[in-house]
């Protein structure tokens, strides 16, 4: 698991410190494309060489972060957070920015040419956050609050970013709750603490929460309002190490896939649930996407602890005979969620039967923002194993095609992070499966081949250690081709039909 050091700048307006500059990330970006965030980025080696005045005002390990903050803010917004003995024209700053972005000049060279000084006292440390451990890349990020310098205005050059503006916490949070603005989870976390409060209160609150994270508390992760994402350690298949449990709702919450078996990990879930209950929210029930062990490890304990009804598809219920179910859920059913986060009535959770990975697999879609909890239909970490006899490739493909028709917003998988462009992710999975099927057909000959030989050709782009798992999906793909009369099987193996 890779870890990188990063810095984020909370750039406040000169005349109103409650206004914060947010930048919109290009939707084409793989990481948080289409989301609003604070300016910032990762540290570079040259950042350690930048001289900073009054460095005694901050811990020594913070100096490269401050240098990176100045460089990244200049690259992204054109605002130079450094002091000059004489004013530098906007035109000259723009030329320096162009040279920096084109790598014709290094940042340290620009500072030295103009005699610019970075003063540590201009940077007010807010908090340090580490990305939750389920993510394939974890960012150790320091957040600093800095006031916009006099005589400068931010400008966005379209590329990694496409826009930027000053927002009050109230305005940004309101737009997010209406579904009109996507904001990265750490910024949502801070905006909420700033609502109607001073910066001093906000900073204290986020530091208390950050310390709780360090002690093991589950991060508060929201990609869309009304969907809490809770990555929990489970005994699942690599490369995943966690299964996402979800809380859907606002005043009324349904728990989807309480998954961990370990008592300590279950306790983390109870602590999170009890915090939500202490806020005045009501737990309504437990919903299951399907019966696989890495999705149901805490169901019985959760039901016993909170006295909640459990709902699942009838095929899932048939597998889990030790759980007391309320009733089966069917394709087209709806559950009431109460009011939306922005106060709209008649909020629903729609239930869809989407078999193929498992016979009783369900997908959930909330009606206000179009967020889809897709279970194991897809993952943002790897492909999905379709393991016969329960896994059925043709059925799985039909479920993916149906999923495409109901997905127009953020999609939430059971393994990996959420994706704002959910429909594109579904289309990617459909295309990938079609390409893999084409590869199977290309690898088949008139002469039968054993599946262990075929996997070497069909999955030659996959690590050899994963071939035993790949064999299961290959078998499912071959069964689909046999059903379509494109392939035949005898005691020697699989071959093209004559």
C-alpha positions in Angstrom: 0.0 0.0 0.0 1.6 3.2 -1.2 1.7 6.3 1.0 2.4 9.9 -0.2 2.8 13.2 1.6 0.5 16.0 0.5 -0.6 19.4 1.5 -3.9 21.3 1.2 -4.4 25.1 1.4 -7.6 26.6 2.9 -7.3 30.0 1.1 -9.6 32.5 2.8 -10.9 35.8 1.4 -9.2 39.0 2.5 -12.5 40.8 3.5 -14.4 37.7 4.8 -12.4 34.9 6.3 -15.4 32.7 6.4 -15.2 32.6 2.5 -13.0 29.7 1.3 -11.6 29.2 -2.2 -12.7 25.9 -3.7 -11.4 24.6 -7.0 -13.3 22.2 -9.4 -11.3 19.2 -10.5 -11.5 18.2 -14.2 -14.1 15.4 -14.6 -11.5 13.5 -16.7 -9.2 13.0 -13.7 -9.1 9.5 -12.3 -8.8 10.8 -8.7 -11.8 12.8 -7.6 -12.6 14.0 -11.1 -15.5 16.4 -11.1 -15.3 17.2 -7.3 -14.6 20.5 -5.6 -11.7 20.6 -3.2 -9.2 23.0 -1.6 -6.0 23.7 -3.7 -3.1 21.4 -3.0 -1.0 18.5 -4.1 1.8 16.2 -3.2 5.3 17.1 -2.0 8.3 17.1 -4.4 11.9 16.6 -3.5 12.9 20.2 -4.4 10.4 21.4 -1.8 12.9 20.5 0.9 15.4 23.0 -0.6 13.1 26.0 -0.3 14.2 28.5 2.3 11.5 29.6 4.7 11.8 32.6 7.0 10.8 32.3 10.7 11.0 28.5 10.4 11.3 28.3 14.2 7.5 29.2 14.2 6.6 25.7 13.0 8.0 22.1 13.5 10.9 21.3 11.2 9.0 18.5 9.6 6.3 21.0 8.5 8.7 23.1 6.3 8.5 20.9 3.2 4.7 21.0 3.5 4.7 24.8 3.6 7.0 25.0 0.6 4.8 22.6 -1.3 1.7 24.5 -0.3 3.2 27.7 -1.9 4.2 26.0 -5.0 1.0 24.1 -5.5 -1.2 27.1 -4.8 0.8 29.1 -7.4 0.5 26.4 -10.0 -3.2 25.9 -9.4 -4.5 29.4 -8.7 -1.8 31.8 -9.7 -1.7 33.1 -6.2 1.8 33.4 -4.8 1.9 33.0 -1.0 5.3 34.7 -0.6 6.4 38.1 0.5 8.2 40.5 -1.9 10.2 43.7 -1.2 8.5 45.3 -4.3 5.2 44.5 -5.9 5.3 42.0 -8.8 2.9 42.7 -11.7 0.1 40.3 -12.5 1.6 39.9 -16.0 5.0 38.9 -14.5 3.4 36.5 -12.1 1.5 34.9 -15.0 4.7 34.4 -17.0 6.4 32.8 -14.0 3.4 30.5 -13.5 3.6 29.5 -17.2 7.4 28.8 -16.9 6.8 26.7 -13.7 4.0 24.6 -15.3 6.1 24.0 -18.4 9.1 23.1 -16.2 11.2 25.8 -17.9 11.9 27.2 -14.4 12.0 25.5 -11.0 10.0 27.0 -8.2 13.1 27.8 -6.1 14.6 29.6 -9.1 11.5 31.9 -9.3 11.8 32.7 -5.6 15.5 33.5 -5.9 15.1 35.6 -9.0 12.5 37.9 -7.4 14.0 37.8 -3.9 10.7 36.3 -2.6 10.4 35.2 1.0 8.1 32.5 2.4 7.2 33.4 5.9 6.1 30.5 8.1 4.0 32.8 10.2 1.5 33.3 7.3 0.6 29.6 7.5 -1.8 28.5 10.2 -1.8 24.7 10.7 -5.3 23.2 10.9 -5.0 19.5 11.0 -3.2 16.4 9.6 -5.3 13.6 8.0 -4.3 10.2 6.7 -6.5 8.6 4.0 -8.3 5.6 5.5 -6.3 2.4 5.0 -8.7 0.7 2.6 -7.5 3.0 -0.2 -4.7 1.7 -2.5 -2.9 5.0 -2.1 -2.9 6.7 1.3 -2.2 10.5 1.5 -0.7 11.9 4.7 -2.0 15.4 4.2 -1.4 18.6 6.3 -4.0 21.4 6.0 -3.0 25.0 6.4 -5.2 28.1 6.5 -3.8 31.2 4.7 -5.3 34.6 3.9 -5.4 35.7 0.3 -2.5 38.2 -0.2 -3.4 41.8 -1.0 -3.2 42.7 -4.7 -3.7 39.2 -6.0 -6.7 37.3 -7.4 -6.9 33.6 -8.1 -7.3 32.4 -11.7 -7.7 28.9 -13.1 -5.9 27.6 -16.2 -8.0 24.8 -17.5 -6.3 21.5 -17.2 -6.4 19.5 -14.0 -8.8 22.2 -12.7 -11.7 23.8 -14.6 -13.0 26.5 -12.2 -12.6 28.1 -8.8 -14.5 30.5 -6.6 -14.9 31.7 -3.0 -17.7 30.0 -1.0 -19.0 30.4 2.5 -19.3 27.1 4.3 -23.1 27.6 4.3 -23.4 28.1 0.6 -21.1 25.2 -0.3 -22.7 22.8 2.1 -26.2 23.8 0.9 -25.2 23.2 -2.7 -23.8 19.8 -1.7 -27.0 18.9 0.1 -29.1 19.8 -2.9 -26.9 17.5 -5.1 -25.7 20.5 -7.1 -22.1 20.4 -6.1 -19.8 17.4 -5.5 -17.2 18.0 -2.8 -14.4 15.7 -1.6 -15.1 14.0 1.8 -12.4 15.8 3.9 -13.8 19.2 2.8 -17.3 18.2 3.6 -16.1 17.1 7.0 -14.6 20.6 7.6 -17.4 22.7 6.1 -19.9 21.0 8.4 -17.8 22.0 11.5 -17.5 25.6 10.2 -21.3 26.1 9.8 -22.3 28.9 12.0 -19.1 28.7 14.0 -15.7 30.4 14.2 -12.5 29.1 12.7 -11.2 28.5 16.2 -14.2 26.2 16.9 -13.9 24.4 13.6 -10.2 23.8 14.0 -10.7 22.4 17.5 -13.5 20.1 16.3 -11.6 18.7 13.3 -8.5 18.1 15.4 -10.5 16.2 18.0 -12.0 14.1 15.2 -8.6 13.6 13.6 -7.2 12.3 16.9 -10.2 9.9 17.1 -9.3 8.6 13.6 -5.7 8.0 14.8 -7.1 5.9 17.7 -9.1 3.8 15.3 -12.5 5.5 14.8 -14.1 5.1 11.3 -13.7 8.0 9.1 -16.8 10.0 8.2 -16.9 9.5 4.4 -19.6 11.0 2.3 -19.5 11.2 -1.5 -23.2 12.1 -1.7 -25.6 13.3 1.0 -27.3 10.5 2.8 -24.8 7.8 2.1 -22.2 7.0 4.8 -19.4 4.8 3.5 -17.8 2.7 6.2 -14.8 0.6 5.0 -14.3 -2.3 7.5 -11.6 -5.0 7.6 -12.9 -8.4 6.5 -11.5 -11.7 5.3 -12.1 -10.9 1.7 -10.2 -11.7 -1.6 -7.1 -9.7 -2.5 -6.4 -7.1 -3.5 -9.3 -5.9 -1.3 -8.7 -5.9 2.5 -12.0 -4.2 3.5 -15.7 -4.5 2.7 -17.7 -1.3 2.6 -20.7 -1.2 5.0 -23.1 1.6 4.1 -25.6 3.7 6.1 -28.3 5.1 3.8 -30.6 7.8 5.0 -30.5 10.9 7.2 -32.9 10.9 10.1 -33.7 7.2 9.4 -30.8 4.9 8.6 -30.6 1.5 7.0 -27.4 -0.5 7.5 -26.2 -2.3 4.3 -23.8 -5.3 4.7 -22.4 -5.1 8.3 -19.5 -7.3 7.4 -16.6 -7.7 9.9 -16.2 -10.8 12.0 -13.4 -9.6 14.3 -14.7 -8.2 17.6 -12.5 -5.2 17.5 -13.6 -4.3 14.0 -17.3 -4.8 15.0 -16.7 -2.5 18.0 -15.5 0.2 15.5 -18.9 -0.2 13.7 -20.9 0.0 17.0 -19.0 3.2 18.0 -19.9 4.7 14.6 -23.6 3.7 14.9 -23.9 4.9 18.4 -22.4 8.3 17.4 -25.1 8.6 14.7 -27.8 7.6 17.2 -26.5 10.2 19.7 -27.0 12.8 16.9 -30.8 11.9 16.9 -30.8 9.5 14.0 -32.8 6.2 14.1 -31.6 2.8 13.0 -34.4 1.2 10.9 -33.0 -2.1 9.7 -30.2 -4.2 8.1 -30.1 -4.9 4.4 -27.9 -7.4 2.6 -26.6 -7.3 -0.9 -25.9 -11.1 -0.8 -24.8 -14.0 1.4 -21.0 -14.2 0.9 -19.0 -14.3 4.1 -17.2 -11.0 3.7 -20.5 -9.2 3.6 -22.4 -10.7 6.6 -19.9 -11.2 9.4 -21.5 -8.8 11.8 -25.2 -9.3 10.9 -26.2 -11.5 13.8 -24.3 -9.4 16.4 -25.7 -6.2 14.9 -29.3 -7.5 15.0 -28.8 -8.7 18.6 -27.3 -5.5 19.8 -29.8 -3.1 18.2 -32.9 -5.3 17.8 -33.2 -4.5 14.1 -35.1 -6.4 11.4 -33.0 -7.9 8.6 -34.0 -7.9 5.0 -32.5 -9.8 2.0 -33.5 -11.6 -1.2 -35.1 -15.0 -0.7 -32.1 -16.8 -2.2 -29.8 -15.0 0.3 -32.2 -16.0 3.1 -31.9 -19.6 2.1 -28.2 -19.5 2.6 -28.2 -17.8 6.0 -30.4 -20.1 8.1 -28.9 -18.8 11.4 -30.2 -15.3 10.9 -33.7 -14.2 11.8 -35.0 -12.4 8.8 -38.0 -10.0 8.8 -39.1 -10.8 5.2 -37.6 -11.2 1.7 -37.0 -8.2 -0.6 -38.1 -8.5 -4.2 -37.2 -6.6 -7.4 -39.1 -3.3 -7.5 -39.6 -3.1 -3.7 -39.2 0.3 -2.0 -38.2 1.3 1.5 -39.1 4.7 3.1 -36.1 6.8 4.0 -38.1 9.8 5.4 -36.9 13.3 4.6 -33.8 14.0 2.4 -30.8 15.8 3.9 -32.1 19.0 2.2 -35.6 18.5 3.6 -37.5 17.0 0.6 -40.2 14.4 1.5 -40.9 10.9 0.1 -37.3 9.8 -0.1 -37.2 6.1 -1.2 -34.7 3.3 -1.4 -35.3 1.2 -4.5 -34.5 -2.5 -4.5 -33.4 -4.4 -7.6 -32.6 -8.1 -8.0 -29.2 -8.3 -9.8 -28.0 -11.9 -9.8 -25.0 -13.4 -11.6 -22.3 -13.0 -8.9 -24.7 -14.5 -6.4 -28.2 -15.8 -7.0 -29.7 -13.5 -4.4 -27.7 -10.4 -5.1 -29.5 -7.1 -4.6 -28.6 -3.5 -5.7 -30.0 -0.4 -3.9 -30.6 3.0 -5.3 -31.8 6.0 -3.3 -34.2 8.3 -5.1 -33.0 11.8 -4.3 -29.4 11.9 -5.6 -29.4 8.6 -7.6 -26.6 7.0 -5.6 -26.4 3.3 -6.3 -25.0 0.7 -3.8 -23.9 -2.0 -6.2 -22.5 -4.6 -3.9 -20.3 -7.1 -5.7 -21.5 -6.3 -9.2 -18.3 -4.3 -9.7 -15.3 -3.1 -7.8 -12.9 -0.2 -8.1 -10.0 -2.4 -7.0 -10.3 -5.3 -9.4 -12.6 -7.4 -11.6 -15.4 -9.5 -10.0 -15.0 -13.3 -9.7 -17.9 -15.2 -11.2 -17.6 -18.6 -9.7 -19.9 -21.4 -11.0 -22.2 -23.1 -10.2 -23.8 -20.1 -8.3 -21.9 -17.5 -10.4 -23.4 -17.4 -13.9 -21.8 -15.2 -16.5 -24.7 -14.6 -18.8 -26.9 -13.6 -15.9 -24.2 -11.4 -14.5 -23.9 -9.6 -17.8 -27.6 -9.0 -17.9 -27.4 -7.5 -14.4 -24.6 -5.2 -15.5 -26.6 -4.1 -18.5 -29.6 -3.4 -16.2 -27.3 -1.6 -13.7 -26.3 0.7 -16.6 -29.9 1.7 -17.1 -30.5 2.8 -13.4 -27.1 4.5 -12.8 -26.8 8.2 -13.6 -24.9 9.3 -10.5 -22.4 8.1 -8.0 -21.9 4.3 -7.7 -20.8 2.7 -4.4 -19.1 -0.8 -4.7 -18.5 -3.2 -1.8 -14.7 -3.0 -2.4 -12.9 0.2 -3.2 -13.9 3.8 -3.4 -17.1 5.4 -4.8 -17.1 6.8 -8.3 -19.0 9.9 -9.3 -19.4 8.8 -13.0 -21.1 5.6 -12.1 -22.5 4.9 -15.6 -19.0 5.1 -17.1 -17.7 2.6 -14.6 -20.5 0.1 -15.4 -19.8 0.6 -19.1 -16.2 -0.1 -18.4 -17.0 -3.4 -16.7 -19.4 -4.4 -19.6 -16.6 -3.6 -22.1 -14.0 -5.5 -20.1 -16.2 -8.6 -19.9 -16.9 -8.5 -23.6 -13.2 -8.1 -24.4 -12.4 -11.1 -22.1 -15.0 -13.2 -23.9 -13.5 -12.2 -27.3 -10.2 -13.3 -25.9 -11.6 -16.7 -24.9 -13.0 -17.2 -28.4 -9.7 -16.3 -29.9 -7.8 -18.7 -27.7 -10.2 -21.6 -28.4 -9.4 -24.0 -31.3 -11.0 -27.0 -32.8 -8.8 -29.1 -30.6 -9.9 -29.3 -27.0 -7.8 -27.6 -24.4 -7.7 -28.0 -20.6 -8.9 -25.0 -18.6 -5.4 -24.8 -17.0 -3.9 -24.3 -20.4 -6.6 -21.8 -21.5 -6.1 -19.6 -18.5 -2.5 -19.0 -19.4 -3.6 -17.5 -22.7 -6.8 -15.8 -21.8 -5.4 -14.3 -18.6 -1.8 -13.7 -19.7 -2.3 -10.1 -18.5 -3.0 -11.2 -15.0 -0.5 -12.1 -12.3 0.1 -15.8 -12.3 -0.7 -16.0 -8.6 -4.3 -15.0 -9.5 -4.7 -17.7 -12.1 -6.5 -20.1 -9.7 -9.2 -17.4 -9.1 -9.2 -16.5 -12.8 -10.0 -20.1 -13.6 -13.4 -19.7 -11.9 -14.3 -16.7 -14.1 -12.9 -18.5 -17.2 -15.1 -21.5 -16.4 -18.1 -19.1 -16.1 -17.2 -17.6 -19.5 -16.9 -21.0 -21.1 -20.2 -22.1 -19.7 -21.8 -19.0 -21.3 -20.3 -19.9 -24.7 -21.5 -23.5 -24.4 -25.0 -22.1 -23.6 -24.8 -20.0 -26.8 -23.5 -23.0 -28.8 -20.2 -21.3 -29.6 -18.2 -23.8 -27.6 -18.3 -27.5 -26.6 -16.7 -29.5 -23.8 -15.6 -33.1 -23.6 -13.3 -35.1 -21.3 -10.2 -33.5 -22.9 -11.3 -29.9 -22.4 -13.0 -27.0 -24.3 -13.0 -26.4 -28.0 -14.8 -24.3 -30.6 -18.0 -25.8 -32.1 -17.7 -27.3 -35.5 
